[in-house]
Amino acid sequence: MSGGPLPAGGPAALEAEVRAAFTPVLPPMGLGAWSLDVLIGYLPTHTVRPAHPYAAAHLHCPPDPVAVEADQLVAALNPSQDSWDQSAAASVIEACVIEEYSALAFGAPGSGSITSGGTESNHFALLLARDAALARAYAVDPAETGIPAAAAGRLRILTSEVAHFSVARAAAQLGLGERAVIPVPVQEDHRLDAAALSQAAKRIAADGDTLVAVVATAGTTDAGAIDPLTECASVARKHDAWFHVDAAYGGGLLLSNVRRSMLAGIELADSATVDLHKFGWQPIPAGLLLTRDPQALAPISRRVAYLSDLDDEAAGYPNLLGRSLRTTRRPDAVKILAAGRHHGLDGFTQMIESCFAQTAHVAAAIEARPEFELALRPALTTVLFRYRARNGDPDRVNAEARRALLAAGSAVVGRTALPGGGPGSLRLKFTLLRPETTNAELDALLDLVAAAAHACDVPSS
């Protein structure tokens, strides 16, 4: 593929160029078809292209062409999923997608929602968990009366110290506060320490507090680590807490006939997050919240006269307001259906295996090159590593090398910090979600990183 995965020049230069070319957004007189032609000519070369082999930073997959075509169909037809008379067939497709994906996760059809992604799905799951905990411990319906004063500061969520930030943000938005989220230490492989989880749950009980949820991660953003799901489920059940699995990344393994067993224990969850715009090659957005109980979403349902009156439902017209936290929403299930029927489980298995093979190759290549250091063995398809700086501070050298590649438009490489942070914790990251990438392209990407880092490896002034 010719050219780099993003425009050269950096943020300031690009912003100036875009503002000069495309503002005002609302000119006094319309510019006609010419303005769209300009946009179509400009955007493909001035945005980040996840289909490029050197776009390897994030959980940002190249979209499957079949799903893209289905998405275009949806955009043209513009159904809305808030009532049957705005969606018709699309509402049935949504139900079919939820049934089959929940059966993959839990062994039998459950319920769920098509969401905008992991952040919304985790929020949704913790809303259900909060309401279940308050009903159990305080005999209240928070949807009607709010959180009782007696529960203030007494509700707790346990999750890994490297869990996605959306867990803490959801706690804040749901009135629990971020302090309600107690981080549990991880082991060297970034998996949650099950013994530490058990001890933390016991302390919560001893303090007289209520454990709302245990949130396990199946595929951490950086290391791809999968927490010990069965052990996490056991702790949740022992303390009568909701068990949620954030499988936004690793949930794609449900599509693999080879790797699905890596998610053993997910079938014990009350709910699970899966992002098909990560390990599922869907155009953004394509998130799923899956629940084991087919009636789990009943508490969010509402009835309003103009969308879902009772006599319409009695006549066979379904009330769709119990499927989502949103009202107006597009039928993202259509593209999920299209890609699923096109590839099947066998096709998805092959795509996933290709990404795992690439990961194994690049990890071995890093270990074989003395200028690089591999942080840990990959669990999924992310690779954490760094350039071994000889002259400069390693954190600075690696950070500057990454920015140099971005500024040149040569490559999109990720960065993160190992748990605990502090000096020396910065690592570069490859996230490999493009099945077509070759080993030669990965080797060339490593060459680019090495050259950029070598140029930055000078003593700090």
VEXDREN-2710 file (C-alpha; in Angstrom, 1 decimal):
% VEXDREN-2710
k/r/px/py/pz
1/MET/0.0/0.0/0.0
2/SER/1.5/3.3/-1.1
3/GLY/2.0/6.2/1.3
4/GLY/1.7/6.2/5.0
5/PRO/-1.4/5.6/7.2
6/LEU/-1.9/9.3/8.1
7/PRO/-1.1/12.8/6.8
8/ALA/2.3/14.2/7.5
9/GLY/2.8/17.5/9.3
10/GLY/1.2/17.0/12.8
11/PRO/-1.9/18.3/14.5
12/ALA/-1.4/22.1/14.2
13/ALA/-0.6/22.0/10.4
14/LEU/-3.5/19.7/9.7
15/GLU/-6.0/21.8/11.7
16/ALA/-5.0/24.9/9.8
17/GLU/-5.3/23.2/6.5
18/VAL/-8.8/21.7/7.3
19/ARG/-10.1/25.0/8.6
20/ALA/-8.9/26.8/5.5
21/ALA/-10.5/24.3/3.2
22/PHE/-13.8/23.5/4.9
23/THR/-15.0/26.5/6.9
24/PRO/-17.4/28.1/7.2
25/VAL/-19.4/25.0/7.8
26/LEU/-22.5/27.0/6.9
27/PRO/-21.7/29.5/4.1
28/PRO/-24.2/32.2/3.3
29/MET/-24.8/30.5/-0.1
30/GLY/-24.6/26.8/-0.7
31/LEU/-21.6/25.5/-2.7
32/GLY/-23.4/22.7/-4.4
33/ALA/-22.0/19.3/-5.5
34/TRP/-18.5/20.8/-5.9
35/SER/-18.2/20.9/-2.1
36/LEU/-18.8/17.2/-1.7
37/ASP/-16.3/16.4/-4.5
38/VAL/-13.7/18.4/-2.6
39/LEU/-14.4/16.5/0.6
40/ILE/-14.3/13.2/-1.2
41/GLY/-11.0/14.0/-2.7
42/TYR/-9.5/15.3/0.5
43/LEU/-10.5/13.1/3.4
44/PRO/-9.2/9.7/2.3
45/THR/-5.6/11.0/2.3
46/HIS/-6.0/13.2/5.3
47/THR/-7.4/10.9/7.9
48/VAL/-5.9/7.8/9.6
49/ARG/-6.4/4.7/7.5
50/PRO/-6.7/1.6/9.7
51/ALA/-6.5/-0.6/6.6
52/HIS/-2.8/0.4/6.2
53/PRO/-0.4/-2.1/7.6
54/TYR/1.5/0.6/9.4
55/ALA/-1.6/1.7/11.4
56/ALA/-0.9/-0.5/14.3
57/ALA/-1.5/1.5/17.5
58/HIS/-5.1/0.9/18.6
59/LEU/-8.0/-1.4/18.8
60/HIS/-9.1/0.2/15.5
61/CYS/-9.7/-2.4/12.9
62/PRO/-10.0/-2.1/9.1
63/PRO/-13.7/-2.4/8.4
64/ASP/-14.9/-5.4/6.4
65/PRO/-16.1/-4.4/2.9
66/VAL/-19.3/-6.4/3.3
67/ALA/-20.1/-4.6/6.5
68/VAL/-19.3/-1.3/4.9
69/GLU/-21.8/-2.0/2.1
70/ALA/-24.5/-3.0/4.6
71/ASP/-23.7/0.2/6.6
72/GLN/-24.2/2.3/3.4
73/LEU/-27.6/0.6/2.9
74/VAL/-28.7/1.5/6.4
75/ALA/-27.6/5.1/5.9
76/ALA/-29.6/5.4/2.7
77/LEU/-32.8/3.8/4.2
78/ASN/-32.4/5.5/7.6
79/PRO/-34.4/3.2/9.9
80/SER/-34.7/4.1/13.5
81/GLN/-34.9/1.4/16.2
82/ASP/-37.1/3.2/18.7
83/SER/-40.3/1.8/17.4
84/TRP/-41.4/-1.0/15.1
85/ASP/-43.1/1.4/12.7
86/GLN/-39.7/3.1/12.1
87/SER/-37.7/-0.1/11.7
88/ALA/-39.8/-3.2/10.8
89/ALA/-37.3/-5.8/9.5
90/ALA/-34.3/-4.1/11.1
91/SER/-35.8/-4.7/14.6
92/VAL/-36.1/-8.4/13.9
93/ILE/-32.5/-8.5/12.6
94/GLU/-31.4/-6.8/15.9
95/ALA/-33.2/-9.5/17.9
96/CYS/-31.6/-12.3/15.9
97/VAL/-28.1/-10.8/16.4
98/ILE/-28.5/-10.5/20.1
99/GLU/-29.9/-14.1/20.4
100/GLU/-27.0/-15.7/18.5
101/TYR/-24.2/-13.7/20.1
102/SER/-25.6/-14.2/23.6
103/ALA/-25.9/-17.9/22.9
104/LEU/-22.2/-17.9/21.9
105/ALA/-21.3/-16.2/25.2
106/PHE/-23.6/-18.0/27.6
107/GLY/-24.5/-21.3/25.9
108/ALA/-28.2/-20.3/25.5
109/PRO/-29.9/-17.2/24.1
110/GLY/-30.1/-14.4/26.6
111/SER/-30.8/-10.7/26.0
112/GLY/-28.8/-7.6/25.3
113/SER/-28.4/-4.4/23.4
114/ILE/-26.6/-3.0/20.4
115/THR/-24.4/-0.2/21.8
116/SER/-22.0/2.4/20.6
117/GLY/-19.1/0.5/22.2
118/GLY/-17.5/-0.7/25.4
119/THR/-18.0/2.5/27.3
120/GLU/-21.7/2.5/26.8
121/SER/-21.9/-1.3/27.4
122/ASN/-20.0/-1.1/30.6
123/HIS/-22.1/1.8/31.8
124/PHE/-25.3/-0.2/30.9
125/ALA/-24.0/-3.3/32.8
126/LEU/-23.2/-1.4/35.9
127/LEU/-26.5/0.4/35.8
128/LEU/-28.2/-3.1/35.9
129/ALA/-25.8/-4.2/38.6
130/ARG/-26.4/-1.1/40.7
131/ASP/-30.2/-1.5/40.6
132/ALA/-30.0/-5.2/41.4
133/ALA/-27.7/-4.5/44.4
134/LEU/-30.0/-1.7/45.7
135/ALA/-33.1/-3.8/45.4
136/ARG/-31.3/-6.7/47.2
137/ALA/-29.6/-4.8/50.0
138/TYR/-32.0/-1.8/50.5
139/ALA/-35.3/-3.0/49.0
140/VAL/-35.6/0.0/46.8
141/ASP/-36.1/0.7/43.1
142/PRO/-33.5/3.4/42.3
143/ALA/-35.2/4.1/38.9
144/GLU/-38.1/5.4/40.9
145/THR/-36.7/6.7/44.2
146/GLY/-33.0/7.2/43.5
147/ILE/-30.1/6.0/45.6
148/PRO/-31.1/5.9/49.3
149/ALA/-29.1/8.0/51.8
150/ALA/-28.2/4.8/53.7
151/ALA/-26.4/3.5/50.6
152/ALA/-24.3/6.6/50.1
153/GLY/-20.6/5.6/50.2
154/ARG/-21.4/1.9/50.9
155/LEU/-21.6/0.5/47.4
156/ARG/-18.4/-1.1/46.0
157/ILE/-17.2/-2.4/42.6
158/LEU/-14.1/-4.7/42.3
159/THR/-12.1/-4.7/39.1
160/SER/-8.5/-5.0/38.0
161/GLU/-6.0/-2.2/38.4
162/VAL/-5.6/-2.2/34.6
163/ALA/-9.4/-2.3/33.8
164/HIS/-10.7/0.1/31.3
165/PHE/-11.3/3.6/32.6
166/SER/-14.9/3.4/31.6
167/VAL/-15.6/1.3/34.7
168/ALA/-14.6/4.2/37.0
169/ARG/-16.4/6.7/34.9
170/ALA/-19.6/4.7/34.9
171/ALA/-19.4/4.6/38.7
172/ALA/-19.2/8.3/38.8
173/GLN/-22.1/8.8/36.3
174/LEU/-24.3/6.3/38.2
175/GLY/-23.9/8.2/41.5
176/LEU/-21.6/5.8/43.2
177/GLY/-18.5/7.9/42.8
178/GLU/-15.2/6.7/41.4
179/ARG/-14.0/5.9/44.9
180/ALA/-16.6/3.0/44.9
181/VAL/-14.3/1.3/42.4
182/ILE/-11.6/-0.7/44.3
183/PRO/-8.7/-1.7/42.0
184/VAL/-7.4/-5.2/42.5
185/PRO/-3.7/-5.9/41.9
186/VAL/-2.6/-7.8/38.8
187/GLN/0.1/-10.4/38.3
188/GLU/3.1/-10.0/36.1
189/ASP/1.1/-11.1/33.1
190/HIS/-1.5/-8.3/33.8
191/ARG/-4.2/-10.8/34.8
192/LEU/-6.2/-10.0/37.9
193/ASP/-4.9/-11.7/41.1
194/ALA/-7.8/-14.0/42.1
195/ALA/-6.6/-14.4/45.7
196/ALA/-6.4/-10.6/46.1
197/LEU/-9.9/-10.3/44.6
198/SER/-11.3/-12.7/47.2
199/GLN/-9.6/-10.9/50.0
200/ALA/-10.9/-7.5/48.8
201/ALA/-14.5/-8.9/48.7
202/LYS/-14.1/-10.2/52.2
203/ARG/-13.0/-6.8/53.4
204/ILE/-16.0/-5.2/51.8
205/ALA/-18.3/-7.6/53.6
206/ALA/-16.5/-7.1/56.9
207/ASP/-17.0/-3.4/56.6
208/GLY/-20.7/-3.8/56.1
209/ASP/-20.6/-2.5/52.6
210/THR/-22.4/-3.9/49.5
211/LEU/-20.5/-5.4/46.7
212/VAL/-22.4/-4.3/43.6
213/ALA/-20.3/-6.0/40.9
214/VAL/-17.1/-7.9/40.1
215/VAL/-15.9/-6.6/36.7
216/ALA/-13.4/-8.9/35.0
217/THR/-11.6/-8.0/31.8
218/ALA/-11.2/-10.4/28.9
219/GLY/-8.6/-8.6/26.9
220/THR/-7.0/-5.6/28.5
221/THR/-6.4/-2.7/26.2
222/ASP/-2.6/-2.9/26.5
223/ALA/-1.5/-6.4/27.3
224/GLY/-4.6/-8.3/26.0
225/ALA/-4.7/-10.1/29.3
226/ILE/-7.7/-12.2/30.2
227/ASP/-8.6/-12.3/33.8
228/PRO/-9.3/-15.7/35.5
229/LEU/-13.0/-15.6/34.7
230/THR/-14.2/-18.7/36.5
231/GLU/-12.5/-17.6/39.8
232/CYS/-13.9/-14.1/39.4
233/ALA/-17.4/-15.6/38.9
234/SER/-17.0/-17.6/42.1
235/VAL/-16.2/-14.5/44.2
236/ALA/-19.1/-12.6/42.7
237/ARG/-21.5/-15.5/43.4
238/LYS/-20.2/-16.0/47.0
239/HIS/-21.0/-12.3/47.7
240/ASP/-24.2/-12.2/45.7
241/ALA/-22.8/-9.6/43.4
242/TRP/-23.3/-9.0/39.7
243/PHE/-20.6/-10.5/37.5
244/HIS/-19.7/-8.5/34.4
245/VAL/-17.0/-9.4/31.9
246/ASP/-15.6/-6.5/29.9
247/ALA/-14.7/-8.4/26.7
248/ALA/-14.7/-5.4/24.5
249/TYR/-11.4/-6.7/22.9
250/GLY/-11.2/-10.4/23.7
251/GLY/-14.9/-11.0/23.0
252/GLY/-14.1/-11.4/19.4
253/LEU/-12.7/-14.8/20.3
254/LEU/-16.3/-16.0/20.5
255/LEU/-16.1/-16.0/16.7
256/SER/-13.2/-18.4/16.7
257/ASN/-13.6/-22.1/16.5
258/VAL/-10.0/-22.3/17.7
259/ARG/-9.7/-19.7/20.4
260/ARG/-13.1/-19.5/22.0
261/SER/-12.0/-21.7/24.9
262/MET/-9.7/-18.8/26.0
263/LEU/-12.9/-17.2/27.3
264/ALA/-13.8/-20.1/29.5
265/GLY/-15.9/-18.7/32.4
266/ILE/-17.7/-16.0/30.4
267/GLU/-20.7/-18.2/30.4
268/LEU/-21.0/-17.6/34.1
269/ALA/-21.3/-13.8/33.7
270/ASP/-24.5/-11.9/34.2
271/SER/-23.4/-9.6/31.4
272/ALA/-20.6/-9.2/28.9
273/THR/-19.3/-6.4/26.7
274/VAL/-18.2/-7.2/23.2
275/ASP/-17.0/-4.7/20.6
276/LEU/-17.2/-6.0/17.1
277/HIS/-15.5/-2.8/15.8
278/LYS/-12.4/-4.2/17.4
279/PHE/-11.9/-7.9/16.9
280/GLY/-14.9/-8.2/14.5
281/TRP/-14.0/-5.9/11.6
282/GLN/-17.1/-3.8/11.8
283/PRO/-17.4/-0.1/11.0
284/ILE/-17.6/2.0/14.1
285/PRO/-19.9/1.7/16.1
286/ALA/-20.7/-2.0/16.7
287/GLY/-20.8/-2.7/20.4
288/LEU/-22.8/-5.4/22.2
289/LEU/-24.0/-5.7/25.8
290/LEU/-25.0/-9.3/26.3
291/THR/-26.9/-10.6/29.3
292/ARG/-27.4/-14.2/30.4
293/ASP/-30.9/-13.6/31.7
294/PRO/-33.4/-13.0/28.9
295/GLN/-35.3/-10.6/31.2
296/ALA/-32.3/-8.6/32.4
297/LEU/-33.2/-5.5/30.5
298/ALA/-36.8/-5.3/31.6
299/PRO/-36.1/-2.6/34.2
300/ILE/-35.1/-0.1/31.5
301/SER/-38.2/-0.5/29.4
302/ARG/-40.6/2.5/29.1
303/ARG/-44.0/2.9/27.6
304/VAL/-44.9/6.2/25.8
305/ALA/-48.1/6.7/23.8
306/TYR/-46.5/7.9/20.6
307/LEU/-44.0/4.9/20.4
308/SER/-45.3/1.9/22.3
309/ASP/-48.9/2.1/23.6
310/LEU/-50.3/-0.9/25.3
311/ASP/-53.0/-1.7/22.8
312/ASP/-50.4/-1.7/20.0
313/GLU/-48.3/-4.2/21.9
314/ALA/-51.4/-6.4/22.6
315/ALA/-52.0/-6.3/18.8
316/GLY/-48.5/-7.7/18.2
317/TYR/-46.4/-4.6/17.6
318/PRO/-43.4/-4.9/19.9
319/ASN/-42.2/-2.3/22.3
320/LEU/-38.6/-1.6/21.4
321/LEU/-37.9/0.8/24.3
322/GLY/-36.5/-2.0/26.5
323/ARG/-33.6/-2.7/24.1
324/SER/-31.4/0.3/24.7
325/LEU/-30.6/3.3/26.8
326/ARG/-30.9/5.3/23.7
327/THR/-34.2/6.2/21.9
328/THR/-33.4/7.2/18.3
329/ARG/-30.7/4.8/17.1
330/ARG/-29.6/3.3/13.8
331/PRO/-29.8/-0.4/13.2
332/ASP/-26.1/-1.4/13.5
333/ALA/-27.2/-5.0/13.7
334/VAL/-27.6/-5.0/9.9
335/LYS/-23.9/-4.7/9.2
336/ILE/-23.2/-7.3/11.9
337/LEU/-25.6/-9.7/10.2
338/ALA/-24.2/-9.1/6.8
339/ALA/-20.6/-9.8/7.8
340/GLY/-21.6/-12.8/9.9
341/ARG/-23.5/-14.5/7.0
342/HIS/-20.7/-13.6/4.6
343/HIS/-17.8/-15.0/6.6
344/GLY/-19.4/-17.5/8.9
345/LEU/-17.5/-18.8/12.0
346/ASP/-15.0/-20.5/9.7
347/GLY/-14.1/-17.3/7.9
348/PHE/-13.8/-15.3/11.2
349/THR/-11.7/-18.1/12.6
350/GLN/-9.2/-17.8/9.7
351/MET/-9.0/-14.0/10.1
352/ILE/-8.4/-14.3/13.9
353/GLU/-5.7/-16.9/13.4
354/SER/-3.9/-14.6/10.9
355/CYS/-3.8/-11.9/13.5
356/PHE/-2.4/-14.3/16.1
357/ALA/0.2/-15.5/13.7
358/GLN/1.3/-12.0/13.0
359/THR/1.6/-11.3/16.7
360/ALA/3.8/-14.4/17.2
361/HIS/6.0/-13.3/14.3
362/VAL/6.5/-9.7/15.5
363/ALA/7.1/-10.8/19.1
364/ALA/9.8/-13.2/18.0
365/ALA/11.3/-10.5/15.7
366/ILE/11.5/-8.1/18.6
367/GLU/13.2/-10.7/20.8
368/ALA/15.7/-11.4/18.0
369/ARG/16.7/-7.8/17.5
370/PRO/19.1/-6.5/20.2
371/GLU/17.9/-2.9/19.8
372/PHE/14.4/-3.9/21.1
373/GLU/13.0/-5.3/24.4
374/LEU/9.8/-7.3/24.6
375/ALA/7.8/-6.3/27.7
376/LEU/5.9/-9.6/28.1
377/ARG/4.5/-12.5/26.0
378/PRO/1.4/-11.4/24.0
379/ALA/-1.9/-12.8/25.3
380/LEU/-4.0/-11.7/22.3
381/THR/-2.8/-9.5/19.4
382/THR/-1.1/-6.6/21.2
383/VAL/2.7/-6.4/21.5
384/LEU/4.3/-4.2/24.2
385/PHE/8.0/-3.4/23.6
386/ARG/10.5/-0.6/23.6
387/TYR/13.7/0.6/21.9
388/ARG/16.7/0.1/24.1
389/ALA/18.1/3.6/24.3
390/ARG/21.9/3.8/24.7
391/ASN/22.3/7.5/25.1
392/GLY/19.0/9.2/26.1
393/ASP/16.3/8.6/28.6
394/PRO/14.4/5.5/27.4
395/ASP/11.0/7.0/28.0
396/ARG/11.8/10.2/26.2
397/VAL/13.5/8.4/23.3
398/ASN/10.6/6.0/22.7
399/ALA/8.0/8.8/23.1
400/GLU/9.8/11.1/20.6
401/ALA/10.3/8.3/18.1
402/ARG/6.6/7.6/18.1
403/ARG/5.8/11.3/17.6
404/ALA/8.4/11.5/14.8
405/LEU/6.6/8.7/13.0
406/LEU/3.3/10.4/13.4
407/ALA/4.6/13.8/12.2
408/ALA/6.1/12.2/9.2
409/GLY/2.9/10.3/8.4
410/SER/5.0/7.1/8.3
411/ALA/3.3/4.9/11.0
412/VAL/0.8/4.9/13.8
413/VAL/2.4/3.2/16.7
414/GLY/0.8/3.1/20.2
415/ARG/2.2/4.0/23.5
416/THR/1.3/3.1/27.1
417/ALA/2.8/2.7/30.5
418/LEU/3.3/-0.5/32.5
419/PRO/1.2/-0.9/35.7
420/GLY/2.5/1.4/38.4
421/GLY/3.7/4.0/36.0
422/GLY/6.8/6.0/36.9
423/PRO/10.1/6.5/35.1
424/GLY/11.0/3.6/32.8
425/SER/7.4/2.4/32.4
426/LEU/6.7/3.7/28.9
427/ARG/6.3/1.1/26.2
428/LEU/5.4/1.2/22.6
429/LYS/2.5/-0.9/21.4
430/PHE/1.5/-2.7/18.2
431/THR/-2.1/-3.8/18.0
432/LEU/-2.6/-6.2/15.1
433/LEU/-6.1/-6.4/13.7
434/ARG/-5.5/-6.5/10.0
435/PRO/-5.6/-10.1/8.7
436/GLU/-3.9/-9.2/5.4
437/THR/-0.7/-7.8/6.9
438/THR/2.4/-9.8/5.9
439/ASN/5.5/-10.7/7.9
440/ALA/7.6/-8.5/5.6
441/GLU/5.4/-5.5/6.3
442/LEU/5.7/-6.1/10.0
443/ASP/9.5/-6.4/9.7
444/ALA/9.5/-3.1/7.7
445/LEU/7.4/-1.4/10.4
446/LEU/10.0/-2.5/13.0
447/ASP/12.7/-1.0/10.8
448/LEU/10.8/2.3/10.8
449/VAL/10.5/2.3/14.6
450/ALA/14.2/1.4/15.0
451/ALA/15.3/4.2/12.6
452/ALA/13.1/6.8/14.3
453/ALA/14.3/5.8/17.8
454/HIS/17.9/5.8/16.8
455/ALA/17.6/9.3/15.5
456/CYS/16.1/10.4/18.9
457/ASP/18.6/8.5/21.0
458/VAL/20.8/11.4/22.0
459/PRO/21.7/12.6/25.4
460/SER/19.1/14.8/27.1
461/SER/20.0/18.5/27.1
END
